[in-house]
Amino acid sequence: MDLNINSPSYYTQEYGVDDDIYWMCRQLADVMKRKKYSDIINIIGIVPIIAPSSVIEKGLCKEHKKCEPRYGFASVSLQIDYEEYVNSDISGKKKLIINNILKSVKAISKRGKIDYCLFENDVKKFCESVMI
């Protein structure tokens, strides 16, 4: 499965790319590329939203969950608590991103007929292997 994890919306514009987060997401995507979790969804795009409530209240960063089985594609953007993320060390940030990835896939798992339990187990194994 192609798991495309993009840089967090809003946060990246304000603070730039966290190299440790970028490389963790790349490694996870590489591991997932060799796996199959669905017969109808081949690509999942995830864009975490890390923005202050004032930005979210203005409607500038909206959550969405889109699953297009006939095209083999899903796209998800879910929020991560901005204050918690900004005030976390890199380990905490990694955990928040991983939790967002898990929530994102779970959000489209029924419609995309994704074996979420297998996906979650593989993500947890990945986290153990890289000590997250």
C-alpha positions in Angstrom: 0.0 0.0 0.0 1.3 3.5 -0.8 1.0 5.6 2.3 1.7 9.2 1.5 2.2 11.2 4.7 2.6 14.8 3.9 4.0 17.6 6.1 1.5 18.9 8.7 -0.8 21.6 7.4 -0.2 25.1 8.9 2.6 23.9 11.3 5.1 23.4 8.5 4.4 26.9 7.1 5.1 28.4 10.4 8.0 26.2 11.8 9.4 24.4 8.7 9.9 20.6 8.4 11.0 18.6 11.4 13.7 16.4 9.9 13.1 13.6 12.5 9.3 13.5 11.7 10.0 13.6 8.0 12.3 10.6 8.1 10.1 8.7 10.4 7.2 9.1 8.0 9.4 8.1 5.0 10.5 5.0 6.8 7.0 4.1 7.7 5.8 4.6 4.1 8.6 2.4 2.9 7.6 -0.4 5.2 3.9 -0.1 4.2 4.8 -0.2 0.5 5.5 -3.9 0.8 2.1 -4.6 2.5 -1.5 -5.0 1.4 -4.4 -4.0 3.6 -7.2 -3.7 1.1 -8.3 -5.1 -2.2 -9.8 -1.8 -3.2 -7.6 1.0 -1.7 -4.0 1.1 -2.9 -3.1 4.7 -1.9 -3.8 6.6 1.2 -2.8 10.3 1.4 -2.6 11.8 4.9 -2.1 15.4 5.8 -2.1 16.0 9.6 -3.5 19.4 10.6 -1.5 21.1 13.3 -3.0 24.6 13.7 -4.1 26.9 16.5 -7.8 27.0 17.3 -8.0 30.5 15.9 -6.9 29.3 12.5 -9.2 26.3 12.6 -12.2 28.5 13.7 -11.7 30.7 10.6 -12.1 27.5 8.5 -8.6 27.7 7.1 -7.6 24.1 7.9 -10.5 21.8 7.6 -10.6 18.1 8.4 -11.7 15.8 5.7 -12.1 12.1 5.0 -12.4 11.0 1.4 -12.4 7.4 0.2 -12.7 6.7 -3.5 -12.8 2.9 -3.8 -13.4 3.0 -7.6 -10.1 4.9 -8.0 -8.2 2.9 -5.3 -7.5 6.1 -3.4 -8.3 7.7 0.0 -7.3 11.1 1.5 -7.6 12.1 5.1 -6.7 15.2 7.1 -7.4 15.1 10.8 -6.3 17.6 13.5 -3.6 17.2 16.1 -3.8 19.4 19.2 -1.6 22.4 18.3 -0.5 23.3 21.8 0.3 19.7 22.7 2.4 19.3 19.5 4.2 22.6 19.8 5.1 21.9 23.5 6.2 18.3 22.9 9.7 17.1 22.5 10.5 15.1 19.3 9.5 11.8 20.9 6.1 13.3 21.8 5.7 14.8 18.4 6.4 11.4 16.8 3.8 9.7 18.9 1.2 12.4 18.0 1.9 11.9 14.3 1.7 8.1 14.6 -1.6 8.4 16.5 -2.9 10.8 13.7 -1.9 8.2 11.1 -3.7 5.5 12.9 -6.9 7.6 13.4 -6.8 8.6 9.7 -6.6 5.1 8.4 -9.3 3.9 10.9 -11.6 6.8 9.7 -11.7 5.3 6.2 -11.1 1.6 7.0 -14.8 0.5 6.7 -15.5 2.2 3.4 -12.1 1.2 2.0 -12.4 -2.3 3.3 -9.0 -1.9 5.0 -7.8 -4.6 7.5 -7.3 -2.0 10.2 -6.1 -4.5 12.8 -3.3 -5.7 10.6 -2.4 -2.1 9.7 -2.3 -1.0 13.3 -0.2 -4.0 14.3 2.3 -3.3 11.5 2.5 0.4 12.6 3.1 -0.7 16.2 5.8 -3.1 15.1 7.4 -0.3 13.2 7.3 2.0 16.2 9.0 -0.7 18.4 11.7 -1.2 15.8 12.6 2.5 15.7 11.9 2.9 19.4 9.0 5.4 19.3 
